[in-house]
Amino acid sequence: MSAVPSLRHLLLLRPRLRFIALSTSSSPFLSYAPSHHFSPSSLRVLSSSSSPTLTQEEADEAVGKGSSLIDVNPPRGTRDFPPDDMRLRNWLFQNFREVSRILSFEEVDFPVLESEALFIRKAGEEITQQLYNFEDKGGRRVVLRPEITPSLARLVIKQGKSVSLPLKWFTIGQCWRYERMTRGRRREHYQWNMDIFGVSKVRGEAELIQAIVLLFERLGINSSDVGIRVSSRKVLQAVLQMYAIPDNLFTQVCVIVDKLGKITREEIEKELLSLGVSIQAVNGIIEVLSLKSLSKLEEVLGSEEEAVSELKKLFSLAESYGYADWICFDASVVRGLAYYTGIVFEAFDREGKLRAICGGGRYDRLLSTFGSEDIPACGFGFGDAVIVELLKDKGLLPDLAHRVDDIVFPLDEVLDGTASRIASSLRKKGRSVDLVEDKRLKWVFKHAERIGASRLILVGNSEWERGAVRVKNLSTREEFEVKIDELV
C-alpha cells in the first residue's frame, strides 16, 4: 500500500496558484495568477482583525516571491466557531432542546437551501430585500432561508393527513439575511423555533410564552432583566376599520408601524401619509398603538372586540402559569412579517441596550398563501446572538472549559503501544482520554491543568513490569499505583 502523499507533494502535483490581496477592505478582492515558484516557508496568512493591511508594495513583493496570501476571516457578517465558542453554542442549544422536551415538542429539521417562492409572499416586507437568493445550475430560483416558519409550513403541507393535530414541533436551524449589522445582529444566525399547529385558542400562545420564560429562568435571567411585550394584529385591524382604511393596505401599514420606537414619529407619519392614509387616521393609529394599558385599549375598542377578549384571556392564563410579571401589554408590537394574524409578542431587555431577543405570534392563514387549506397555528423564533450578548452583560455566561477525564502518558518510547492499549480500554469504558507522547513531563502537567484533566496516568517501565501504571489524581494531588486490569 502506497504512503499517503504529503501536503508538499500534493501541492507540487497541482497547478500552482497564487491569490493576491488587492483591496484594503476586510474582504479583499482576490486575483488569480500562475506561479512559477512555491515555497511552503514563504506562506503568509493574513487576518484583517489581527494583522496590518497589506500595502501595494508588500503585495507586489509577495507576488514576486510566489506567496499565497489569504484573508482568514469568514465572510462579513458570518462567524467561525472555535472550541470555546462551540461549547457555548452547544450549551445554549442543549437548553433549547431541554425546554422543548419539557413542553412535549418533537424536533424536526429542513434544508437551509429553499425555493425562493417560499419566502416572497407580499411586497413591502423588509425580509424580501434581505434574501441571499440566486439561480442554481438547473435554472431554479433558490434562497438561503432567512427564517424557518415557511419551511415548517411546507413540511406540514407535505405531511398532510399522515400526521394528527395538534402538531408541536421545534427546530434549531441556521438563517441568513443580508442586513445592516448591529450588536446581536449578523447576516447569519441560528434560531430556535417552536410552533404549534391545530390549536385555535389562546392556549397555544400561552404555552409558547411559558417555553420562553422557562428558557430564561434556566439561563439565570429573571423578569427584572427581561420582559415580554404582548399585543395583537387584530388591534391594528380594528383601528383601520374605525377609519375605513382599505384592507389591502393592512400589510403595508404593519410594516410601517413596526418601526415605532426605531424611527421618529414624523417619519412614521410621512410613510403612512404616502400610502394615502388621512392625517386623522394617522393620528388615530399612532395614538392607539402608543397604549401600554389593556384597560385603556378596552376603553377605545370596547370589551366585545376580539383582540381585547383574546388578550384578556392570555393575561389570565399568564397568572395561572405563574409568569404574569414577565409580560406587559404594548399595542405598538405588530411584528414585521406579513403572515401574523392575531396575538404577537417579543421579548426585550429592560435596560433597552439590545434589539428584540425573540418574537412570534399567531399565523392562522399562512398555509393558504401556499395553496393549502389553513390550519390555526402559532410559533416563535429565538436567535442565538442577542441572548449571548445579554448573558455577557449580566455576567451569566457559564464556565465551559474543556474537560478531559484522563491523560495517558508513556514515559518511554518503547511503551507507546502499551499506552495506546490503555487509552483504548478507557475510551471503550466511556472515559474521555487524551493520549500524549513525545513531550516533557513538565509540559504534560501544564497541559493537564489547561484542559481540566481529572487524572494523569503515567506508563513507566518499572510499573509496567509489575503489570501496573502510576495514577495521579490531579484534584487531590494523590498518587498511587494501579494494576492494569483494575484501572477504570
Backbone hydrogen bonds, N-H to C=O, Kabsch-Sander energy under -0.5 kcal/mol:
donor,donor_aa,acceptor,acceptor_aa,energy
10,L,6,S,-2.4
11,L,7,L,-2.3
12,L,8,R,-1.8
13,L,9,H,-1.3
14,R,10,L,-1.3
18,R,33,A,-1.0
20,I,18,R,-0.5
20,I,31,S,-1.2
21,A,19,F,-0.5
22,L,29,F,-1.7
31,S,20,I,-1.0
33,A,18,R,-0.9
35,S,16,R,-1.4
42,S,39,S,-2.2
43,L,40,P,-1.4
44,R,68,S,-0.8
46,L,44,R,-0.5
46,L,70,I,-1.8
50,S,47,S,-0.6
51,S,47,S,-2.6
59,A,55,T,-2.4
60,D,56,Q,-2.8
61,E,57,E,-2.6
62,A,58,E,-2.8
63,V,59,A,-2.4
64,G,60,D,-2.0
65,K,61,E,-1.3
66,G,62,A,-0.6
66,G,63,V,-1.1
67,S,62,A,-2.3
69,L,19,F,-2.0
69,L,67,S,-0.6
70,I,44,R,-0.6
70,I,68,S,-0.6
72,V,46,L,-2.2
72,V,70,I,-0.7
78,T,75,P,-2.1
86,M,82,P,-2.6
87,R,83,P,-2.5
88,L,84,D,-1.6
89,R,85,D,-2.5
90,N,86,M,-2.7
91,W,87,R,-2.3
92,L,88,L,-2.4
93,F,89,R,-2.7
94,Q,90,N,-2.4
95,N,91,W,-1.6
96,F,92,L,-2.2
97,R,93,F,-2.7
98,E,94,Q,-2.3
99,V,95,N,-2.3
100,S,96,F,-2.1
101,R,97,R,-2.5
102,I,98,E,-2.4
103,L,99,V,-1.6
104,S,101,R,-1.9
105,F,100,S,-2.6
106,E,168,K,-2.7
108,V,170,F,-2.5
114,E,112,V,-0.6
114,E,143,V,-2.9
116,E,141,R,-2.1
118,L,115,S,-1.2
119,F,116,E,-1.9
120,I,116,E,-0.6
121,R,119,F,-0.8
125,E,122,K,-1.2
128,T,125,E,-1.1
129,Q,126,E,-1.7
130,Q,127,I,-1.5
132,Y,144,L,-0.6
133,N,131,L,-1.2
134,F,142,V,-2.2
136,D,134,F,-0.5
136,D,140,R,-2.8
139,G,136,D,-2.2
142,V,134,F,-2.9
142,V,140,R,-0.6
143,V,114,E,-2.6
144,L,132,Y,-2.4
145,R,112,V,-2.8
145,R,143,V,-0.7
151,S,148,I,-0.6
152,L,148,I,-2.1
153,A,149,T,-2.7
154,R,150,P,-2.4
155,L,151,S,-2.1
156,V,152,L,-2.4
157,I,153,A,-2.4
158,K,154,R,-2.5
159,Q,155,L,-2.7
160,G,156,V,-1.8
162,S,159,Q,-2.0
163,V,160,G,-1.0
167,L,197,F,-2.4
169,W,195,D,-2.0
170,F,106,E,-2.6
171,T,193,N,-2.0
173,G,191,Q,-2.2
175,C,189,H,-3.3
176,W,145,R,-2.7
177,R,187,R,-2.2
178,Y,130,Q,-3.3
179,E,177,R,-1.4
182,T,185,R,-0.7
185,R,182,T,-2.4
187,R,77,G,-1.4
188,E,77,G,-1.1
189,H,175,C,-2.0
191,Q,173,G,-2.9
192,W,382,F,-3.0
193,N,171,T,-2.8
193,N,191,Q,-0.6
194,M,380,F,-1.4
195,D,169,W,-2.8
196,I,378,C,-3.0
197,F,167,L,-2.2
198,G,376,P,-3.4
199,V,376,P,-0.6
200,S,198,G,-0.5
204,G,201,K,-1.7
206,A,202,V,-2.3
207,E,203,R,-2.2
208,L,204,G,-2.0
209,I,205,E,-2.5
210,Q,206,A,-1.8
211,A,207,E,-1.9
212,I,208,L,-1.9
213,V,209,I,-2.4
214,L,210,Q,-3.0
215,L,211,A,-2.1
216,F,212,I,-2.3
217,E,213,V,-2.6
218,R,214,L,-2.2
219,L,215,L,-1.6
220,G,217,E,-1.1
221,I,216,F,-2.6
225,D,222,N,-1.7
226,V,222,N,-1.8
227,G,348,F,-2.3
228,I,326,W,-2.6
229,R,346,E,-2.5
230,V,328,C,-2.4
231,S,344,V,-2.5
233,R,342,G,-3.2
235,V,232,S,-1.4
236,L,232,S,-0.7
237,Q,233,R,-2.0
238,A,234,K,-2.3
239,V,235,V,-2.0
240,L,236,L,-2.6
241,Q,237,Q,-2.1
242,M,238,A,-1.8
243,Y,239,V,-1.3
244,A,241,Q,-1.3
245,I,240,L,-2.8
249,L,246,P,-1.7
250,F,247,D,-1.8
253,V,249,L,-2.5
254,C,250,F,-2.5
255,V,251,T,-2.2
256,I,252,Q,-1.7
257,V,253,V,-3.0
258,D,254,C,-1.7
259,K,256,I,-1.9
260,L,257,V,-1.8
261,G,263,I,-0.8
262,K,259,K,-2.9
263,I,259,K,-1.8
268,I,264,T,-1.9
269,E,265,R,-2.9
270,K,266,E,-2.3
271,E,267,E,-2.1
272,L,268,I,-2.4
273,L,269,E,-2.7
274,S,270,K,-1.7
275,L,271,E,-0.6
275,L,272,L,-1.2
276,G,273,L,-1.6
277,V,272,L,-1.6
282,V,278,S,-2.7
283,N,279,I,-2.3
284,G,280,Q,-2.0
285,I,281,A,-3.0
286,I,282,V,-2.5
287,E,283,N,-2.2
288,V,284,G,-2.3
289,L,285,I,-2.6
290,S,286,I,-0.6
290,S,287,E,-0.6
291,L,288,V,-1.8
297,L,293,S,-1.8
298,E,294,L,-2.2
299,E,295,S,-1.6
300,V,296,K,-1.5
301,L,297,L,-3.0
302,G,298,E,-2.2
305,E,302,G,-1.1
309,S,305,E,-2.1
310,E,306,E,-2.4
311,L,307,A,-1.9
312,K,308,V,-2.4
313,K,309,S,-1.9
314,L,310,E,-2.1
315,F,311,L,-2.3
316,S,312,K,-1.7
317,L,313,K,-2.4
318,A,314,L,-2.2
319,E,315,F,-1.2
320,S,316,S,-1.4
321,Y,317,L,-2.7
322,G,318,A,-1.4
323,Y,318,A,-2.0
324,A,318,A,-0.7
326,W,323,Y,-1.8
327,I,323,Y,-0.8
327,I,324,A,-0.6
328,C,228,I,-2.2
330,D,230,V,-2.3
331,A,291,L,-2.2
333,V,330,D,-1.8
334,V,332,S,-0.7
340,Y,337,L,-1.0
341,T,362,R,-2.9
342,G,362,R,-1.0
344,V,231,S,-2.1
345,F,360,G,-2.5
346,E,229,R,-1.9
347,A,358,C,-1.8
348,F,227,G,-2.7
350,R,225,D,-2.5
352,G,349,D,-1.8
357,I,347,A,-2.6
358,C,347,A,-0.8
359,G,381,G,-2.0
360,G,345,F,-2.5
361,G,379,G,-2.6
362,R,343,I,-2.3
363,Y,377,A,-2.6
366,L,363,Y,-1.0
369,T,366,L,-1.3
370,F,367,L,-1.5
371,G,368,S,-1.4
372,S,367,L,-2.0
378,C,196,I,-1.9
379,G,361,G,-2.2
380,F,194,M,-1.9
381,G,359,G,-2.6
382,F,192,W,-2.0
383,G,357,I,-0.7
384,D,190,Y,-1.9
388,V,384,D,-0.8
389,E,385,A,-1.7
390,L,386,V,-2.3
391,L,387,I,-2.4
392,K,388,V,-2.1
393,D,389,E,-2.3
394,K,390,L,-2.1
395,G,392,K,-1.2
396,L,391,L,-3.0
397,L,391,L,-0.6
400,L,398,P,-0.9
404,V,451,I,-0.5
405,D,432,S,-0.7
406,D,432,S,-2.5
407,I,455,R,-1.9
408,V,434,D,-2.0
409,F,407,I,-0.5
409,F,457,I,-2.7
411,L,459,V,-2.8
412,D,459,V,-0.5
415,L,412,D,-2.1
416,D,413,E,-1.8
419,A,415,L,-2.7
420,S,416,D,-2.0
421,R,417,G,-2.1
422,I,418,T,-2.2
423,A,419,A,-2.6
424,S,420,S,-2.5
425,S,421,R,-2.2
426,L,422,I,-2.3
427,R,423,A,-2.3
428,K,424,S,-2.1
429,K,425,S,-0.8
429,K,426,L,-0.6
430,G,427,R,-1.8
431,R,426,L,-2.0
433,V,431,R,-0.5
434,D,406,D,-2.6
435,L,433,V,-0.6
436,V,408,V,-2.5
436,V,434,D,-0.6
444,V,440,R,-1.9
445,F,441,L,-2.1
446,K,442,K,-1.8
447,H,443,W,-2.7
448,A,444,V,-2.5
449,E,445,F,-1.9
450,R,446,K,-2.3
451,I,447,H,-2.1
452,G,449,E,-0.7
453,A,448,A,-2.4
454,S,404,V,-1.2
454,S,405,D,-0.8
455,R,405,D,-2.1
456,L,472,K,-2.2
457,I,407,I,-3.6
457,I,455,R,-0.5
458,L,456,L,-0.7
458,L,470,R,-3.2
459,V,409,F,-2.5
459,V,457,I,-0.5
460,G,458,L,-0.9
464,W,460,G,-2.5
465,E,461,N,-2.1
466,R,462,S,-0.7
466,R,463,E,-0.9
467,G,464,W,-1.8
468,A,463,E,-2.3
469,V,482,V,-2.3
470,R,458,L,-2.4
471,V,469,V,-0.5
471,V,480,F,-3.2
472,K,456,L,-2.8
473,N,471,V,-0.5
473,N,478,E,-2.9
474,L,454,S,-2.3
474,L,472,K,-0.7
475,S,454,S,-0.5
477,R,473,N,-2.2
480,F,471,V,-2.5
482,V,469,V,-2.7
484,I,467,G,-2.4
486,E,483,K,-1.6
487,L,484,I,-1.4
488,V,486,E,-0.6
